[in-house]
Amino acid sequence: MLSTIGSRGFERVITSYSSASIPSFLLPAFGQATSRSFSTSLNRPSHIGREPLSIPPEVNFSIIQSPPPKNGFKAGVLPKRIVEIEGPLGKMSMTIPPFIKIKHDTTLRRALVTVEDKEVKQQREMWGTTRAYLQNHILGVSEGHTAILRLVGVGYRATVEDTATTVSPEFPGQQFVVLKVGYSHPIELPVPKTVKASTPQPTRILLEGIEKEVLLQFAAEIRQWRKPEPYKGKGIFVNGETIKLKAKKIK
């Protein structure tokens, strides 16, 4: 029935029944003609991926085409590219999928990450992920990443040693974080190659490095030996981590 009524007829119907069935504060909304356009595609931008990357002056940002394999590229398979980011603290690289596009503006020192088709779930997910990794790499080689671990508990302390008795070094000069956190023996953990560990205080561990993922993974491995517990508040806390204490159960 409504489809056969024109816009003027609909307005006459609304006007005739406005005083009886429609509240006065709704009349302006009904009096305005509205239109809705339909589209077969959805606009799904990545809130993280669409933000441009700012490249500091001391950082070199370059995109390199990966070398072809010995047998050549397969039909329909696009070659991957490698983004190299070099700064005063080191150099990092990242392989970019073929559907990821990077527009590098050397004048404004900015880089914009886009994808071929943002309606494809995989591309949309990798859009924000790629941008986040590149941002971490830029900060890593220019400023570095840090993590501070707090040891809370009676007798809990940590040191950084050049040798270990229970673990063999994986590369020359590797150091070890030694934990004394209530076990019958010290816990010796090898420090990753791109991470620098120090103990400014016996109950503090400072981790520094250019690779954020490696640094936080090592911090999680240290925390694993004494997770914060909710009754006495003891444990190994990473950065600003806190825990809500629970009341002890009294039988």
C-alpha positions, 0 to 999 in steps of 0.5 A, a space after each residue: 500500500 505504501 509503495 503506491 502513495 507518492 511523497 505528496 500523498 504521504 505528507 497529506 496523510 501525516 498532516 491529517 493525522 498529526 494532531 491525533 496520533 503523532 506527538 508534536 516533537 516528532 513532526 519535524 522528522 516526519 516532515 523532512 524528506 529522506 533518501 537512502 542510497 544502497 551500495 553493494 560494497 561496504 566501506 571497512 577501513 582499518 582504523 590503525 592501517 589508515 594512519 600515516 607513518 611518520 619517519 624521523 630524519 635519522 631513520 632510513 626507510 626503503 622498499 626493496 623488491 625480493 630477489 626472484 627464486 632460482 626457478 622464477 616466479 610462478 604464474 599468478 604469484 606476485 613477488 614479495 617486497 622487503 621494507 628495510 628500516 635503519 636508524 641510530 640503534 640498528 637495522 630491521 627488515 620486514 617482508 610485505 605481502 603482495 597485496 600490501 601497498 606502501 606509498 613513501 613520500 620522501 619529501 614529507 617523510 611519511 609512508 601510507 599503508 594501503 591494501 588492494 581490496 579492503 573487503 577481503 578479510 585477510 587483507 583487512 587484518 594484515 593492513 593494521 598489523 603491517 602498519 603496527 609492525 612498521 611503527 614498532 620498527 621505526 620506534 625501535 631503531 630510533 628510540 628503542 623499546 623498554 620494559 621494567 619488571 618489578 620483583 615483589 616478594 621476600 628475598 626476591 632479587 635478580 642479577 645479570 651474569 656473563 655466565 650460567 651453570 645450567 644453560 649454554 650460551 647460544 652466541 658469544 657474549 650472551 648474558 643471562 638473567 638470574 632469578 632468585 624467586 623462592 625456588 631451591 635453585 636460581 633460575 637462569 634465563 638467556 638474554 635474546 640477541 637484540 635485548 639488553 638486560 640490566 638490574 638498576 636495583 636488586 628487585 628491578 630488571 630493565 630490558 631494552 631493545 629494538 625489537 618490541 615483540 622479542 623484548 616483550 616475549 622475553 619479559 613474559 618468559 621472566 614473568 612466567 616463573 612467578 606470576 603475580 598472585 592475588 592473595 599476598 600480591 607477590 610475583 613478577 610485574 611487567 611495566 605498570 601491571 597491577 593486581 587486585 588483592 583477594 581476601 583470604 578464605 577463613 575456614 
